[in-house]
Amino acid sequence: MLFSLYPLGDQAVVIELGQEINKETLDKVRAVSAFFDQHSIEWVIEYVPAFTTVSVFYDPLYFVNGSEDKLPYEKVCDQLKTFLANLKVNEASEPRKIEIPVCYGGELGPDLEVVAEHNHLTPEEVIHYHSMGDYLVYMIGFAPGFPYIGGMPEEIATPRKESPRLKIPAGSVGIAGKQTGVYPIETPGGWQLIGRTPMKLFRPGEDTPSILRAGDRIQFKSITLKEFQEWEDGTK
């Protein structure tokens, strides 16, 4: 596996696994993430996967009693090189497939008409394209549990809003450029909102708060307003 290492401050190392955002790089990110999930390493505090990198945060005090005349960063890099030299990309588990119900348009998707007009489509055609995409979660970031999702059809690509909204309801489904995403919590944001899901993607009381993770495959399913309300009421 080809990779490069560089420091991120004095307590983290960035493992760069590619220059482009694509499935090949994502598979490497998933393999490295799976390695840290499966191995307990004393000096690792946490790791953070992103589009093309995995950042490893470490405890520099773990290395201060060593007799070697090396910095903690250098010792961490030595060990990472040993770990990654024998790592196989296919060691990552099979991707999960998760269906996300979405009620499109109306008050729940106030920018559906904007996306339709920008692409010379009808709102129904936007919904059709959005719910037929072959989606892949590339990373979680921006806000707790927020998935950056690639694979959206280019027919509905739309620029971000010029002025972000100060408050976006949790569950809102948005488009920004060629990406789509879901706001798991209420937050400001500039994506074009085309619908909302009743699925709670971020549950802070759970051991694993974010339902989605990098590498998940996503299928959006169009639901009616009645079905959305039944989800909200807990009757569906």
Protein Blocks (a to p, Z undefined) as FASTA:
>chain_A
ZZddddehjkbccddfbfbdcfklmmmmmmmmmmmmmpccfklmbdcddfkbccddddfk
lmmmpmbdcdfklmmmmmmmmmmmmpcfklpccdddddddddeehjllmmlmmmmmmnop
afklmmmmmmmpccddfbdehighiacdehiafklgccddfbdcfbdcehiacdehjbcc
ddfbgcddfbdcfbdcfbdfbdfkbmblblbaghiacddddddfklmmmmmnopZZ
